[in-house]
Amino acid sequence: MRAKPEYRNRDETEVVVLDALADRHQEGMTVFEIRSRADVTIDQIEDALAALKADGLIVVEKEDERTLILPDEDVVGPETSEDEASLLQKVRRLLPL
């Protein structure tokens, strides 16, 4: 899964974090799990999480001794979007086959 297109115009780190969270939107992720999926520093993740939380795009839950971060339901989008259609798919739509 990926974040919906309307959330993709944010800071690059925020989009990476949202995409990682969208992949595991039902079970959530810890900061270290996000770090393993995103090629950014812990400081960048911390800043991105603060901005996303301030905008209401993520939810933070405490589960036993773990802190889980989940994306808001409205953030999670389809597997692919129209903008990301492959060149072959675009050609197929244009040609009457």
N, C-alpha and C positions, 0 to 999 in steps of 0.2 A: 504494500500500500504506500501511498504517498500523500503528502499534504495537498489539499485542494489548490487549484490554480490561483485563487484569490489570495492565498497566503504565501505565494512563492515570490512576491516582490519585496520581501523583507531582507534583512541582513543575511548574507550567505551562511553564516554559522547558525542563525536561527532556523533557516530552511533545512539545513542538514540535521539539526536536532529534531525538528518537526517530522521530517521523513523517517528518521530512526524510530521515533515514538509511534508514528503511524503504522510502521511494520509490526509493532507489538502493542497495538492500541488497547487490547482487552486485558492483558496481564501487566502492562506498565514496565518501566525500566528504572534501574538505579542510575546514579550519575556515572558510575564506573562502567555499566553496560552501555550507556550512551557513548562514553569515551571510546569503548572498543569498536563501536560502529561508525563513529565519526572521526575523521582525520583532523582534529582540532585539539587545542590544549584545554586543560581543565579550566583555566581562567576564562577562555573564550566560551566554554560551555556554561560556566557560572553566569557570565554576563548575558548570554542568550537566554538562559532559563529565567533570569530576573526580568528581562524584557518581555518574554512570553507570558510569565505569570502576571505581570502588571497589566498586560493586555487581555487577560482572561483566556488565553489559548491553551494553557496547561493546568492540570490539577495535581496537587501534591498530597499524597496519602501516606500515613504511617501504618506499617503492617508489622507487628511484632517489633523487631529492632531494625527493620529495613524501612527506608524512605523510598517510595515508588512515585515515579512521575508518569502521568498519563496525559495524552492529548485530549482536549475538549472534543466532544462528539462531532461538532461542526467542522473540525479541522481535517478529519480523515476523509480522503477522497478516493476516487477510483484508482485502479491499478495503473492505468495510463490515461493520458488526456489527449484531446484532439491535436494539440500542439506538438505532441511527441510521436505522432504517427510516422512510421518508417517511410522512406522514399518510395519503396515498392507499394505500400498501401495507398499513398497519394496518387501514384501513377494508375493503379487499378481503379481508383474512383473516377479518374478523368477519362480513361479509355473505356469504350463500350465493349466489354468482353463477354 
